[in-house]
Amino acid sequence: ADEAANLAGRLRLATKSQQEFAAAQRGTYQIAQRSSAELGTIVSLYASLAQTTGMSQHGVLALTDVITQSLRVSGASAQDASNGLRQIQQALAGGTLRAEEFNSIIETSPRIVQALADHFGISFGQVRQYVNEGKVSSREFAEAMLKASGDIQQDFDKLPVTVSSATQQVRNALLAIVGDTDSATGASNDLAT
């Protein structure tokens, strides 16, 4: 219940109205379920992107989705994907992708690096040089990922459902149920008070 309340709180801070909050809550849950990613990690990525990119809510949800899918397509484990998403959040918060974050991204998601290479019209190996020269802004990163979303989606659709991914979907569903129930009853709030 505490985790669900914290996630809801983070989404409220990243949205401007009840309608946006409801759409963000629904959208992040759907992304987490489709990608079999931890709901908390998806909410954190969404909130970070909403605060740093200046994109519309639809754009932020699309970017959250394609980044998450790219990690799965790259074969990142759940722990690696979580770490990779944290590095991406840090990179985008700074406004420019830095070498430190890039090293983690290239390890967890070569598909992201390929999207950047395609966007800039350079080779995979030249992306590091662009990063070192400060040429990859948060905006360029977002544009590259959204441009590659169709290709990444096609690759993502070929991935099988595994026991691990199904288990994560169950965890997300339980968290959502507990959060909805607690929100409706106010039980944990009464207990905390």
VEXNU-271073 format. One record per residue (C-alpha): residue number from 0; chain; x, z, y. Coordinates in nm, 4 decimals. Example, Ala and Ser with C-alpha at 12.3 -4.5 7.8 and 13.67 -1.06 7.14 Angstrom:
! VEXNU-271073
(atom 0,"A",(1.2300,0.7800,-0.4500)),
(atom 1,"A",(1.3670,0.7140,-0.1060)),
//
This chain:
! VEXNU-271073
(atom 0,"A",(0.0000,0.0000,0.0000)),
(atom 1,"A",(0.2869,0.0823,0.2366)),
(atom 2,"A",(0.4567,-0.2483,0.1622)),
(atom 3,"A",(0.1348,-0.4415,0.2217)),
(atom 4,"A",(0.0776,-0.2547,0.5489)),
(atom 5,"A",(0.4334,-0.3270,0.6636)),
(atom 6,"A",(0.3964,-0.6974,0.5822)),
(atom 7,"A",(0.0676,-0.7111,0.7720)),
(atom 8,"A",(0.2337,-0.5374,1.0660)),
(atom 9,"A",(0.5165,-0.7906,1.0741)),
(atom 10,"A",(0.2687,-1.0761,1.0707)),
(atom 11,"A",(0.0683,-0.9153,1.3532)),
(atom 12,"A",(0.3843,-0.9003,1.5648)),
(atom 13,"A",(0.4546,-1.2694,1.4955)),
(atom 14,"A",(0.1034,-1.3889,1.5817)),
(atom 15,"A",(-0.1018,-1.3904,1.9004)),
(atom 16,"A",(-0.4585,-1.3476,1.7769)),
(atom 17,"A",(-0.6635,-1.2270,1.4820)),
(atom 18,"A",(-0.7270,-1.5894,1.3869)),
(atom 19,"A",(-0.3518,-1.6672,1.3846)),
(atom 20,"A",(-0.2859,-1.3480,1.1884)),
(atom 21,"A",(-0.5428,-1.4425,0.9227)),
(atom 22,"A",(-0.3979,-1.7950,0.8970)),
(atom 23,"A",(-0.0420,-1.6578,0.8713)),
(atom 24,"A",(-0.1426,-1.4063,0.6067)),
(atom 25,"A",(-0.3209,-1.6724,0.4022)),
(atom 26,"A",(-0.0438,-1.9293,0.4528)),
(atom 27,"A",(0.2475,-1.7021,0.3630)),
(atom 28,"A",(0.0644,-1.5817,0.0522)),
(atom 29,"A",(0.0007,-1.9412,-0.0576)),
(atom 30,"A",(0.3664,-2.0338,0.0007)),
(atom 31,"A",(0.4841,-1.7314,-0.1971)),
(atom 32,"A",(0.2532,-1.8170,-0.4860)),
(atom 33,"A",(0.3390,-2.1888,-0.4928)),
(atom 34,"A",(0.7109,-2.1215,-0.4837)),
(atom 35,"A",(0.7007,-1.8044,-0.6964)),
(atom 36,"A",(0.8947,-1.6260,-0.4232)),
(atom 37,"A",(0.8674,-1.2635,-0.3208)),
(atom 38,"A",(0.5878,-1.2297,-0.0648)),
(atom 39,"A",(0.7906,-0.9939,0.1552)),
(atom 40,"A",(1.0722,-1.2462,0.1832)),
(atom 41,"A",(0.8296,-1.5223,0.2804)),
(atom 42,"A",(0.6617,-1.3046,0.5442)),
(atom 43,"A",(1.0020,-1.2120,0.6842)),
(atom 44,"A",(1.1086,-1.5772,0.7037)),
(atom 45,"A",(0.7795,-1.6768,0.8662)),
(atom 46,"A",(0.8032,-1.3987,1.1262)),
(atom 47,"A",(1.1619,-1.4904,1.2074)),
(atom 48,"A",(1.0815,-1.8609,1.2408)),
(atom 49,"A",(0.7743,-1.7874,1.4543)),
(atom 50,"A",(0.9879,-1.5848,1.6957)),
(atom 51,"A",(1.2908,-1.8160,1.7123)),
(atom 52,"A",(1.1716,-2.1750,1.6843)),
(atom 53,"A",(0.8927,-2.1965,1.9413)),
(atom 54,"A",(0.6996,-2.4164,1.6979)),
(atom 55,"A",(0.3247,-2.4200,1.6445)),
(atom 56,"A",(0.1868,-2.2017,1.3677)),
(atom 57,"A",(0.1306,-2.5086,1.1521)),
(atom 58,"A",(0.4939,-2.6109,1.2056)),
(atom 59,"A",(0.6243,-2.2643,1.1227)),
(atom 60,"A",(0.4239,-2.2557,0.7993)),
(atom 61,"A",(0.5460,-2.6048,0.7044)),
(atom 62,"A",(0.9070,-2.5075,0.7778)),
(atom 63,"A",(0.8726,-2.1833,0.5795)),
(atom 64,"A",(0.7335,-2.3823,0.2874)),
(atom 65,"A",(1.0035,-2.6510,0.2814)),
(atom 66,"A",(1.2891,-2.3998,0.3157)),
(atom 67,"A",(1.1478,-2.1967,0.0269)),
(atom 68,"A",(1.1006,-2.5072,-0.1872)),
(atom 69,"A",(1.4544,-2.6265,-0.1150)),
(atom 70,"A",(1.5945,-2.3029,-0.2531)),
(atom 71,"A",(1.3943,-2.3416,-0.5747)),
(atom 72,"A",(1.4951,-2.7090,-0.6070)),
(atom 73,"A",(1.8581,-2.6031,-0.5695)),
(atom 74,"A",(1.8202,-2.3684,-0.8667)),
(atom 75,"A",(1.8678,-2.0450,-0.6733)),
(atom 76,"A",(1.7744,-1.7300,-0.8625)),
(atom 77,"A",(1.5186,-1.4983,-0.7030)),
(atom 78,"A",(1.7983,-1.2746,-0.5708)),
(atom 79,"A",(2.0029,-1.5708,-0.4437)),
(atom 80,"A",(1.6947,-1.7195,-0.2798)),
(atom 81,"A",(1.6215,-1.3897,-0.1066)),
(atom 82,"A",(1.9807,-1.3699,0.0191)),
(atom 83,"A",(1.9724,-1.7348,0.1234)),
(atom 84,"A",(1.6523,-1.6841,0.3214)),
(atom 85,"A",(1.8105,-1.3859,0.4976)),
(atom 86,"A",(2.1109,-1.5991,0.5937)),
(atom 87,"A",(1.8840,-1.8754,0.7222)),
(atom 88,"A",(1.6913,-1.6237,0.9328)),
(atom 89,"A",(2.0163,-1.4949,1.0828)),
(atom 90,"A",(2.1395,-1.8478,1.1454)),
(atom 91,"A",(1.8225,-1.9563,1.3232)),
(atom 92,"A",(1.7973,-1.6355,1.5258)),
(atom 93,"A",(2.1365,-1.7148,1.6801)),
(atom 94,"A",(2.0200,-2.0569,1.7955)),
(atom 95,"A",(2.3027,-2.2404,1.6213)),
(atom 96,"A",(2.3997,-2.2507,1.2555)),
(atom 97,"A",(2.7363,-2.0758,1.2223)),
(atom 98,"A",(3.0024,-2.1154,0.9547)),
(atom 99,"A",(2.9385,-1.7714,0.8045)),
(atom 100,"A",(2.5712,-1.8449,0.7361)),
(atom 101,"A",(2.6512,-2.2003,0.6321)),
(atom 102,"A",(2.8796,-2.0762,0.3524)),
(atom 103,"A",(2.5934,-1.8770,0.2036)),
(atom 104,"A",(2.3463,-2.1629,0.2505)),
(atom 105,"A",(2.5711,-2.4163,0.0764)),
(atom 106,"A",(2.6046,-2.1791,-0.2211)),
(atom 107,"A",(2.2325,-2.1070,-0.2573)),
(atom 108,"A",(2.0798,-2.4353,-0.1422)),
(atom 109,"A",(2.2774,-2.7572,-0.1450)),
(atom 110,"A",(1.9397,-2.9296,-0.0888)),
(atom 111,"A",(1.9306,-2.7863,0.2641)),
(atom 112,"A",(2.2789,-2.9214,0.3297)),
(atom 113,"A",(2.1692,-3.2628,0.1994)),
(atom 114,"A",(1.8709,-3.2563,0.4368)),
(atom 115,"A",(2.1087,-3.1871,0.7265)),
(atom 116,"A",(2.3406,-3.4680,0.6159)),
(atom 117,"A",(2.0499,-3.7114,0.5947)),
(atom 118,"A",(1.9183,-3.6014,0.9346)),
(atom 119,"A",(2.2518,-3.6534,1.1091)),
(atom 120,"A",(2.3357,-3.9670,0.9101)),
(atom 121,"A",(2.6598,-3.8184,0.7779)),
(atom 122,"A",(2.8011,-3.7367,0.4365)),
(atom 123,"A",(2.7328,-3.4073,0.2619)),
(atom 124,"A",(3.0963,-3.3050,0.3192)),
(atom 125,"A",(3.0801,-3.3712,0.6933)),
(atom 126,"A",(2.8018,-3.1183,0.7491)),
(atom 127,"A",(3.0574,-2.8329,0.7490)),
(atom 128,"A",(3.2446,-3.0040,1.0336)),
(atom 129,"A",(2.9207,-3.0350,1.2331)),
(atom 130,"A",(2.8493,-2.6660,1.1742)),
(atom 131,"A",(3.2023,-2.5653,1.2770)),
(atom 132,"A",(3.1659,-2.7698,1.5961)),
(atom 133,"A",(2.8338,-2.5995,1.6786)),
(atom 134,"A",(2.6343,-2.9221,1.6494)),
(atom 135,"A",(2.3581,-2.7835,1.4275)),
(atom 136,"A",(2.1067,-2.6024,1.6481)),
(atom 137,"A",(1.8012,-2.4184,1.5207)),
(atom 138,"A",(1.5899,-2.7070,1.6461)),
(atom 139,"A",(1.8024,-2.9663,1.4628)),
(atom 140,"A",(1.7855,-2.7546,1.1488)),
(atom 141,"A",(1.4053,-2.7371,1.1689)),
(atom 142,"A",(1.3751,-3.1116,1.2345)),
(atom 143,"A",(1.6040,-3.1932,0.9410)),
(atom 144,"A",(1.4060,-2.9747,0.7034)),
(atom 145,"A",(1.0667,-3.1077,0.8102)),
(atom 146,"A",(1.1949,-3.4653,0.7883)),
(atom 147,"A",(1.3100,-3.4009,0.4298)),
(atom 148,"A",(0.9930,-3.2173,0.3264)),
(atom 149,"A",(0.8399,-3.5112,0.1383)),
(atom 150,"A",(1.1488,-3.5625,-0.0790)),
(atom 151,"A",(1.1894,-3.1898,-0.1380)),
(atom 152,"A",(0.8206,-3.1615,-0.2324)),
(atom 153,"A",(0.8590,-3.4404,-0.4909)),
(atom 154,"A",(1.1574,-3.2623,-0.6472)),
(atom 155,"A",(0.9776,-2.9274,-0.6325)),
(atom 156,"A",(0.6720,-3.0662,-0.8121)),
(atom 157,"A",(0.8925,-3.1501,-1.1119)),
(atom 158,"A",(0.9983,-2.7878,-1.1675)),
(atom 159,"A",(0.8420,-2.6041,-1.4617)),
(atom 160,"A",(0.6606,-2.2729,-1.4363)),
(atom 161,"A",(0.8758,-2.0045,-1.5973)),
(atom 162,"A",(0.7967,-1.6542,-1.7151)),
(atom 163,"A",(0.9985,-1.5196,-1.4232)),
(atom 164,"A",(0.8084,-1.7285,-1.1683)),
(atom 165,"A",(0.4727,-1.6370,-1.3203)),
(atom 166,"A",(0.5677,-1.2684,-1.3114)),
(atom 167,"A",(0.6514,-1.2970,-0.9413)),
(atom 168,"A",(0.3135,-1.4584,-0.8800)),
(atom 169,"A",(0.1455,-1.1619,-1.0494)),
(atom 170,"A",(0.3466,-0.9180,-0.8345)),
(atom 171,"A",(0.2411,-1.1054,-0.5200)),
(atom 172,"A",(-0.1225,-1.1049,-0.6296)),
(atom 173,"A",(-0.1150,-0.7306,-0.6999)),
(atom 174,"A",(0.0447,-0.6636,-0.3617)),
(atom 175,"A",(-0.2258,-0.8700,-0.1913)),
(atom 176,"A",(-0.5054,-0.6935,-0.3822)),
(atom 177,"A",(-0.3683,-0.3479,-0.3030)),
(atom 178,"A",(-0.3186,-0.4480,0.0611)),
(atom 179,"A",(-0.6709,-0.5864,0.0937)),
(atom 180,"A",(-0.8238,-0.2823,-0.0757)),
(atom 181,"A",(-0.6224,-0.0406,0.1322)),
(atom 182,"A",(-0.7067,-0.2282,0.4517)),
(atom 183,"A",(-1.0767,-0.2151,0.3673)),
(atom 184,"A",(-1.0799,0.1527,0.2693)),
(atom 185,"A",(-0.8087,0.2891,0.4974)),
(atom 186,"A",(-0.6988,0.5211,0.2166)),
(atom 187,"A",(-0.3246,0.5169,0.2842)),
(atom 188,"A",(-0.3813,0.5492,0.6585)),
(atom 189,"A",(-0.5970,0.8580,0.5995)),
(atom 190,"A",(-0.3330,0.9998,0.3653)),
(atom 191,"A",(-0.0526,0.9317,0.6163)),
(atom 192,"A",(-0.2548,1.0956,0.8929)),
//
